[in-house]
């Protein structure tokens, strides 16, 4: 008797998802709680486990299909089945050759192939590596994320002679020799595009700039970074300083930490800071909750954990809900200046940028200082220009004199 595999509950207010890939093919042996498929929601990827031991039955949906919570997507038949190495029917060809190739089990050392773990699959997609060409160094010859990264850094071997069998080309070559490639947008990327456009259409967005002298923070970081890491087990970066400085400024200018709901303004007496981090599927914004009550070490530890799990694709949906204010650090990618877009329903976002030596005037003398441009994009329906400037000046003062952070000034 076959057991139905249904789409699990995905979280509050989330009713559907997109089938990202099949991790098991019909005929493969599966164990209870073993992942058989990956679903993409508006925020994260979720693996669907097998409810029982048995044999993978037929797929009821295809990669790229939208599925509702509670809908059946496959069946698990009774029996022991064949190992994943056995030849099994392949999933239907999709619009994304990269996803199609990554969905295949990767060979392990010896005769027994091993399935790719979620982090490895995402690394395969991110780096465009064919998992069948990667030699695994993990347990039982399994491919690790480091194996994929190493393979991506190694020059590719000459391509094998063309096969007589029809192949799915990842790109289309025109007569002129120029190539085009069409890849289906992930559900996360579609959601990002939709939300950002909605923010532009709804909010009266305006961006105000300032700059900040990073000398004091750099000196403090250089002096204490080794002791800090030894005591707290995390590196001392700049985000901890900026998050704490932002919390102080939000207390001074509460409208920047507020939001509009209908014809009401909602003020928050807490600071839940959304921190933009980069993942394989795009930018995500997990929330550092009650950042105003946390130490710099706690903030750095939390952000570091978010960054690692964003790359692995293991962030939870509840970790990205809420947030009263966002900080986005484009400086890590080399950005000099930008106008970040608000993350609704928040009313403001702070953009950080790269630090570079620039000539400035201090006490009548032209000196060189490590400077950073700050950008505050805000909803002008709620935040006036005076309040935006006041917020940036308060933030600037706290960064240029970090003692203010310690004494809550």
C-alpha positions in Angstrom: 0.0 0.0 0.0 1.3 3.4 -1.0 1.8 6.2 1.5 1.1 9.8 0.2 3.7 12.5 0.7 2.1 15.8 1.2 3.3 19.4 1.3 3.9 20.2 5.0 2.8 23.3 6.9 5.2 26.0 5.7 4.6 28.7 8.3 2.2 31.4 9.2 0.4 32.9 6.2 2.4 30.8 3.7 0.0 28.6 1.7 2.1 27.5 -1.3 5.6 26.8 -2.5 7.5 25.8 -5.7 9.0 22.4 -6.1 12.7 23.2 -6.4 14.1 19.7 -7.0 13.5 16.0 -6.5 16.1 14.4 -4.2 14.9 10.9 -4.8 13.8 9.3 -8.1 11.1 6.6 -8.6 12.5 3.3 -7.5 15.0 4.7 -5.0 15.0 3.2 -1.5 14.1 5.8 1.1 14.1 5.8 4.9 11.6 7.6 7.2 12.5 11.3 7.6 15.0 11.2 4.7 14.6 14.2 2.4 13.0 13.4 -0.9 12.2 16.8 -2.3 13.1 20.5 -1.8 10.4 23.2 -1.8 11.1 26.9 -2.3 8.9 29.4 -0.4 8.9 33.1 -0.5 11.7 33.2 2.0 13.6 29.9 2.3 14.0 26.4 0.9 12.4 23.5 2.9 13.1 19.8 2.5 10.2 17.4 2.5 11.0 14.2 4.4 9.6 10.7 3.7 6.9 9.8 6.2 7.9 6.0 6.1 10.5 3.6 5.0 10.0 2.2 1.5 10.5 2.8 -2.2 10.1 6.2 -3.9 6.9 6.0 -6.0 5.8 8.3 -8.8 6.3 12.0 -8.7 2.9 13.7 -8.8 4.3 17.2 -9.7 7.3 18.4 -11.7 10.2 20.7 -10.8 9.0 24.3 -11.0 5.3 23.5 -10.3 3.5 25.5 -7.6 2.0 23.3 -4.9 -0.4 24.1 -2.1 0.0 23.1 1.6 -1.5 19.7 2.1 -1.3 18.7 -1.6 0.1 15.3 -2.5 3.4 15.5 -4.4 4.5 11.8 -4.4 3.9 8.4 -3.0 6.1 6.0 -1.0 5.6 2.3 -1.9 6.2 -0.6 0.4 9.4 -2.6 -0.1 13.2 -2.2 0.0 13.7 -0.7 -3.4 16.9 -0.2 -5.3 19.9 1.9 -4.1 20.2 5.3 -5.6 22.9 4.0 -7.9 20.4 1.9 -9.9 19.1 3.4 -13.1 15.9 5.1 -12.4 13.4 7.1 -14.5 14.6 10.7 -14.8 12.5 13.7 -13.9 10.9 15.7 -16.7 13.2 18.2 -18.4 12.8 21.6 -16.9 13.6 25.1 -18.1 16.7 25.1 -15.9 19.5 22.7 -17.0 21.5 23.6 -13.9 18.7 22.5 -11.6 18.2 19.4 -13.7 21.8 18.3 -13.5 22.1 19.2 -9.8 19.1 17.0 -9.0 21.0 13.9 -10.0 22.7 11.9 -7.2 26.4 12.5 -7.2 28.8 9.5 -7.4 30.8 8.8 -4.2 34.1 6.9 -3.9 33.8 3.4 -5.1 30.7 1.9 -6.6 28.1 3.4 -4.3 26.9 6.9 -5.1 25.8 9.3 -2.4 23.1 11.9 -2.4 24.1 15.5 -2.2 23.4 17.3 1.1 21.4 20.6 0.9 24.5 22.8 1.4 26.4 20.9 -1.3 23.4 21.2 -3.7 23.3 24.9 -3.2 27.1 25.2 -3.7 26.7 23.2 -6.9 24.1 25.7 -8.2 26.0 28.7 -7.0 29.3 27.7 -8.6 27.9 26.0 -11.7 29.8 22.7 -11.0 28.8 19.3 -12.4 28.6 17.1 -9.3 29.4 14.0 -11.4 32.9 15.4 -12.0 33.7 16.1 -8.3 35.7 13.6 -6.2 34.2 13.5 -2.7 36.5 13.7 0.3 33.7 13.3 3.0 32.6 10.2 4.9 32.1 7.2 2.5 33.3 9.4 -0.3 30.5 11.9 -0.1 30.9 15.3 -1.8 31.4 18.2 0.7 30.8 21.9 0.1 34.6 22.4 0.1 35.0 19.8 -2.6 32.6 21.8 -4.8 34.4 25.1 -4.1 37.7 23.4 -4.9 36.3 22.0 -8.2 35.0 25.4 -9.1 38.5 26.9 -8.7 40.1 24.1 -10.8 40.3 24.7 -14.6 37.8 22.4 -16.3 39.0 19.4 -18.2 38.5 19.2 -22.0 34.9 18.3 -22.8 34.2 14.7 -24.0 33.4 13.9 -27.5 29.8 14.6 -28.5 27.4 11.8 -27.8 24.9 10.5 -30.4 22.2 10.8 -27.7 20.2 14.1 -27.6 21.6 16.5 -24.9 20.0 19.5 -23.2 22.1 22.5 -24.0 22.3 25.1 -21.2 22.6 27.9 -23.7 21.6 28.9 -27.2 24.3 29.8 -29.6 23.3 32.2 -32.4 24.9 32.2 -35.8 27.1 35.1 -34.7 28.5 32.9 -31.9 26.9 34.9 -29.1 25.2 32.9 -26.3 22.0 33.3 -24.4 20.8 31.3 -21.4 17.3 31.2 -19.9 17.1 30.1 -16.3 13.8 30.1 -14.4 13.6 32.6 -11.6 13.5 31.1 -8.1 10.5 31.8 -6.0 12.7 33.7 -3.6 14.0 36.0 -6.5 10.4 36.5 -7.7 9.3 37.5 -4.2 12.3 39.9 -3.8 11.4 41.6 -7.1 7.7 41.9 -6.2 8.3 43.3 -2.7 10.9 45.8 -3.9 8.6 47.1 -6.6 5.7 47.3 -4.2 7.9 49.4 -1.9 8.7 51.8 -4.7 5.1 52.1 -5.7 3.7 52.5 -2.2 6.3 54.5 -0.2 7.3 58.1 -0.9 10.9 57.1 -0.9 13.7 59.6 -0.4 17.4 59.1 0.4 19.6 61.3 2.6 23.4 60.9 2.7 26.2 61.7 5.2 29.7 60.4 5.7 31.4 59.1 8.8 35.1 59.1 9.9 35.9 55.4 10.8 39.2 56.2 12.5 38.0 55.6 16.1 36.1 52.3 15.3 39.0 51.0 13.3 41.5 51.8 16.1 39.2 50.1 18.7 38.8 47.0 16.4 42.5 46.8 15.8 43.3 47.1 19.5 40.8 44.6 20.8 39.9 42.2 18.0 42.2 39.4 19.2 41.0 39.6 22.8 37.4 39.9 21.6 37.6 36.8 19.5 39.4 34.8 22.3 36.7 35.8 24.8 33.6 35.6 22.7 34.5 33.2 20.0 33.5 35.5 17.2 35.4 38.1 15.2 34.9 41.8 16.0 33.5 43.4 12.9 31.9 46.8 12.1 28.2 45.6 12.1 28.1 45.3 15.9 29.1 49.0 16.2 26.7 50.2 13.6 23.8 48.1 15.0 24.3 49.6 18.5 24.8 53.1 17.1 21.6 52.7 15.1 19.7 51.6 18.2 20.8 54.8 20.0 19.7 56.9 17.0 16.4 55.1 16.8 15.6 56.1 20.4 16.4 59.7 19.5 14.2 59.6 16.4 11.5 57.1 17.0 9.7 57.7 13.7 12.6 56.0 11.8 11.7 52.9 13.8 8.0 53.1 13.2 5.7 51.9 10.4 2.4 52.8 8.8 -0.6 50.5 9.1 -3.6 51.9 7.3 -4.1 55.4 8.7 -2.2 54.7 11.9 1.5 55.1 12.8 2.9 52.2 14.9 5.8 53.2 17.1 8.0 50.4 18.6 9.8 50.7 21.9 12.2 48.0 20.8 14.7 47.6 18.0 14.5 44.5 15.9 17.2 45.1 13.3 16.9 43.3 10.0 20.4 42.6 8.6 20.7 42.0 4.9 22.9 39.0 4.1 23.7 37.3 0.8 22.6 33.7 0.1 22.8 31.5 -3.0 19.2 32.5 -4.0 19.6 36.2 -3.3 19.5 38.7 -0.5 17.7 37.7 2.7 17.1 39.8 5.8 17.1 37.8 9.1 16.2 39.8 12.2 18.4 40.5 15.2 15.6 40.8 17.8 15.9 43.2 20.7 19.2 44.4 19.4 18.9 47.4 21.7 19.2 45.0 24.6 22.2 43.1 23.3 25.9 43.6 23.6 28.2 44.1 20.6 29.4 40.5 21.1 25.9 39.1 21.0 25.0 41.1 17.9 28.2 39.9 16.1 27.6 36.3 17.1 24.0 36.5 15.9 24.9 38.1 12.6 27.8 35.6 12.0 25.4 32.7 12.5 22.8 34.3 10.1 25.5 34.7 7.4 26.7 31.2 7.7 23.2 29.7 7.6 22.1 32.0 4.8 24.9 30.4 2.6 23.8 26.9 3.7 20.2 27.7 3.1 19.2 26.7 6.6 17.6 30.0 7.8 14.2 29.5 9.3 11.2 31.5 8.1 10.4 32.9 11.5 13.9 34.3 11.7 13.1 36.6 8.7 9.7 37.8 9.9 9.2 41.2 11.6 12.0 43.7 11.9 11.6 47.4 12.6 14.7 48.8 10.8 17.1 47.4 8.2 20.9 47.7 7.8 22.4 46.7 4.4 26.2 46.6 4.0 27.0 47.0 0.3 30.5 47.9 1.3 31.5 44.3 1.6 31.0 44.1 -2.2 32.9 47.3 -2.9 29.9 49.7 -3.2 30.9 53.4 -2.8 27.4 54.8 -2.6 23.8 53.6 -3.1 20.2 54.3 -2.5 18.8 51.2 -0.7 15.1 50.3 -1.0 12.9 50.1 2.1 11.9 46.6 3.3 8.1 46.9 3.9 6.4 47.5 6.3 9.5 49.2 7.7 9.9 52.9 7.0 13.7 53.2 6.7 16.8 51.3 5.7 20.5 52.3 6.4 23.0 51.6 3.6 26.7 51.1 4.6 29.4 51.4 2.0 33.1 50.7 1.5 35.7 52.5 3.6 38.3 54.4 1.7 41.0 57.0 2.6 39.9 60.5 1.6 41.2 64.0 2.3 39.1 65.9 4.9 39.7 69.1 6.9 40.4 68.7 10.6 41.3 71.8 12.7 42.0 73.8 9.6 44.4 71.1 8.2 43.8 68.7 5.3 44.3 65.2 6.5 43.6 61.7 5.2 41.0 59.7 7.1 39.2 56.4 6.4 35.7 57.6 5.4 32.4 55.8 4.7 29.3 57.2 3.0 26.0 56.5 4.8 22.7 56.4 3.1 19.3 56.5 4.8 16.4 55.7 2.5 13.1 56.5 4.2 9.3 56.8 3.7 8.7 60.5 3.4 5.0 60.0 4.4 6.2 59.3 7.9 9.7 60.6 8.3 10.6 64.3 7.6 13.9 65.3 6.2 14.9 66.9 9.5 14.3 63.6 11.3 16.3 61.7 8.7 19.3 64.1 9.0 19.0 64.0 12.8 19.1 60.2 12.8 22.2 60.1 10.5 24.0 62.8 12.6 23.3 60.8 15.8 24.6 57.6 14.1 27.7 59.5 12.9 28.5 60.9 16.3 28.3 57.4 17.9 30.6 55.8 15.3 33.1 58.6 15.5 33.1 58.5 19.3 32.2 54.9 20.3 32.3 55.9 24.0 28.8 57.2 23.3 27.6 53.6 22.7 28.9 52.6 26.1 27.3 55.4 28.1 24.1 55.5 26.0 24.6 59.0 24.8 
